[in-house]
């Protein structure tokens, strides 16, 4: 029995069949072509190309304005300018303490003067005492050569009393006029946006009250309503 050795075939690994491609080489070529296509579509900033590119330059996005840029560049300055204008308006509406102090200086001083004049009208002033002493001296000179008792009382005592009342009455009238002027001043002239301070009105009212009281007392003294002048008694042993 003859045995024929089996014929073994060895696959050829040297040359691939025609029309076939290596998978590794094909994938590499595909990647290379895709990268080349992407590079051709990318905009070159240096050359100033105008070709459209799916990849955008961050500088181009900042220049054209994205939603974030619009929020940063457009809305924020407007809001800040509006807030600044509102702050300026609020500062304009707020009263200045220095302006209020200057506004009440004149009226406050006049109110204090009115009250002081009222006090002087009630207590008497050195001008009234000097005037009374002058009248007393004049009366003594006039009656030194002789005169009745009634004449001496009138010239020495009565005239000095009436002069004191007159001087006190002048101070009282001044206090009344100054106080009334302070109270009615806001009703005349240019209107003011700030009311008159409360303490000024209070002091001016006190000056008016003292002035009225001083006028009444001075009038009673001058016309001998409270105390009459003394009279000379009848001579003894008629």
Buried (B, 14 or more C-beta within 10 A) or exposed (E): EEEEEEEEEEEEEEEEEEEEEEEEEEEEEEEEEEEEEEEEEBBEEEEEEEEEBEEEBEEEEEEEEEEEEEEEEEEEEEEEEEEEEEEEEEEEEEEEEEEEEEBBEEBBEBBBBBBBBBBBBBEBBEBBBEBBEEBBEBBEEBBEEEBEEEBBBBBBBBBBBBBBBBBBBBBBBBBBBBBBBBBEBBEEEEEEEEEBBEEBBEBBBBBBBBBBBBBEBBBEBBEEEEEEEEEEEEEEEE
